Amino acid sequence: MKIKTAPQPPPISHAHHAPPAHIRTLHKAHQKSPLTVPTVLDFENLPPNSSSSFPITTTSTISASIASAAFSAFSDGNENTTSVESDIPIYKVASVPGLLVIPNLIPPSVQKTLLRKLLSRDLSDPRHKTNLHAHYHLPPLPLGIGSYFELPPETTFRALDANGRDLSVGRMLDKKLRWVTLGGQYDWSLKKYPADSSSLPEFPPDIRELVSSLFGITAQAAIVNIYSPGDTLAPHRDISESSSAPLVSVSLGCEALFIAGVGDEEGVVVRVRSGDAVVMSGEARWAWHSVPTIANGTCPEWLQEWPEERMGWMRGKRVNLNVRQMWD
């Protein structure tokens, strides 16, 4: 997969800048809009005259052989991975230079494998911090327990604040868990990564290889966002990385709207489904972007009962894997 090199990033001091007015307006306009409004680019339901309404082109493909090999290696032979029969098209959105969309990239069985590794294995690894670690004591899991989903319902986590309330595992999984960081641990207050890479936990090798095979970047850090219907991601830019390599985003579970824009007047709203990937390269590497809407009731039926230990959890969740390369 050949991806255009990004221009120089904005200064790191700009990480605290407010988004431009037209991006804020676009975000607000779609916070409560249905997924089917005419302003939304939907790759499964393009209008007949889509070339004029939403100028998109097929720039290249991911070959069937590369995708099949990547999915087979990632699944460790434990899942019945469907072989990819034809090359997978990559679409370029003309109004946001460098923004690439790959609909329906990840097969269903591989999506389940990815969820298992992210939320059963990696979430349980105390080296990978979550939004909860600053507020609760999350000890290592007991022997014989493979994930938080397997913990008894009476399990609670002690609040670090003496005046705080302890957190039940059910409320943690259903309401409180918002993100987990893999590899480079992002400082959300300073909007920086650690300067010393030797202190960072290893990025999960199998996910790194999957990302490298499909997208051609070296995965060094990732943020796994866990959304529920009603949640949003405010407009922002990712400019803390020293590398200009593209950002890669993979959607799992409920559908959402994704907004991206560069320049003063342009912007696009894309409907993303489970298994879709979005790549921000070229000018779009530093684009303003947001998620104004998570659509309830849109998780694919075959994914709704994941995981078996807490059946139905994914029915109301969107999990988004955002991967980035920190250094060249």
Secondary structure, 3 states (H helix, E strand, C coil): CCCCCCCCCCCHHHHHCCCCHHHHHHHHHCCCCCCCCCCEECCCCCCCCHHHHCCEEEEEEECHHHHHHHHHHHCCCCCCCCCCCCCEEEEEECCCCCEEEECCCCCHHHHHHHHHHHHHHHCCCCCCCECCCCCECCCCCCCCCCCHHHCCCCCEECECCCCCCCEEHHHHHHHHCCEEEEECCCECCCCECCCCHHHCCCCCHHHHHHHHHHHCCCCCEEEEEEECCCCCEEEECCCCCCCCCCEEEEEEECCEEEEEECCCCCCEEEEECCCCEEEECHHHHHCEEEEEEECCCCCCHHHCCCCHHHCCHHHHCEEEEEEECCCC
